[in-house]
Amino acid sequence: MLSCFNLKSGVSINDFKKSLVTLDKHLQDIDLIDSTGSIGRRQRHRIMDTDDERDHKYFFIITFRDLSQCD
């Protein structure tokens, strides 16, 4: 699952990463997800970046073991 986001004013990317690690561990412990990928920063590219509807700067991907875990 792709999660796109911007940081709120005053929140650093390092603070967000720490919180995401905590959330990832909790969601794995209760068997809701398989893993969470690294946080990526959006790269604006006129050909490859075709999303004109959203203005997010960051993203990460959550992976599920199978469809039943996703549901």
C-alpha positions as CSV (number, residue, x, y, z in Angstrom):
1,M,0.0,0.0,0.0
2,L,1.5,3.3,-1.0
3,S,1.3,6.1,1.6
4,C,2.0,9.6,0.5
5,F,2.4,12.5,2.9
6,N,3.8,15.9,3.8
7,L,5.2,16.7,7.2
8,K,3.3,19.1,9.4
9,S,5.1,22.3,10.2
10,G,7.7,21.8,13.0
11,V,7.9,18.0,12.4
12,S,11.3,16.7,11.2
13,I,11.7,13.8,8.9
14,N,13.9,12.1,11.6
15,D,11.1,12.4,14.1
16,F,8.6,11.0,11.6
17,K,11.0,8.1,10.9
18,K,11.2,7.2,14.6
19,S,7.4,7.2,14.9
20,L,7.1,5.1,11.8
21,V,9.5,2.5,13.2
22,T,7.4,2.3,16.3
23,L,4.1,2.0,14.3
24,D,5.6,-0.6,12.0
25,K,6.7,-2.8,15.0
26,H,3.3,-2.5,16.6
27,L,1.4,-3.4,13.4
28,Q,3.7,-6.4,12.8
29,D,3.2,-7.5,16.4
30,I,-0.5,-7.6,16.0
31,D,-0.2,-9.2,12.5
32,L,-1.7,-6.4,10.5
33,I,1.2,-5.9,8.1
34,D,4.3,-7.8,6.9
35,S,6.6,-4.8,6.7
36,T,7.1,-1.1,6.0
37,G,9.6,0.2,3.5
38,S,11.9,3.1,3.8
39,I,10.7,6.6,3.4
40,G,11.3,8.0,0.0
41,R,11.3,11.6,-1.1
42,R,9.3,12.5,-4.2
43,Q,11.4,13.4,-7.3
44,R,9.6,15.8,-9.5
45,H,10.2,14.7,-13.1
46,R,8.1,16.1,-16.0
47,I,7.8,12.7,-17.7
48,M,7.8,10.2,-14.8
49,D,5.8,12.2,-12.2
50,T,2.3,12.3,-13.7
51,D,0.4,13.0,-10.4
52,D,-0.8,16.6,-10.7
53,E,-3.6,16.1,-8.1
54,R,-1.5,15.7,-5.0
55,D,1.5,17.7,-3.8
56,H,3.1,15.2,-1.4
57,K,6.8,15.3,-0.8
58,Y,7.3,11.9,0.9
59,F,6.1,8.3,0.6
60,F,6.6,4.8,1.9
61,I,5.1,1.4,1.1
62,I,3.4,-1.0,3.5
63,T,3.6,-4.7,2.4
64,F,1.1,-7.3,3.4
65,R,1.8,-11.0,3.6
66,D,-1.3,-11.9,1.5
67,L,-4.7,-10.6,0.5
68,S,-6.4,-11.8,3.7
69,Q,-4.0,-9.8,5.8
70,C,-4.7,-6.8,3.7
71,D,-8.4,-7.2,4.1
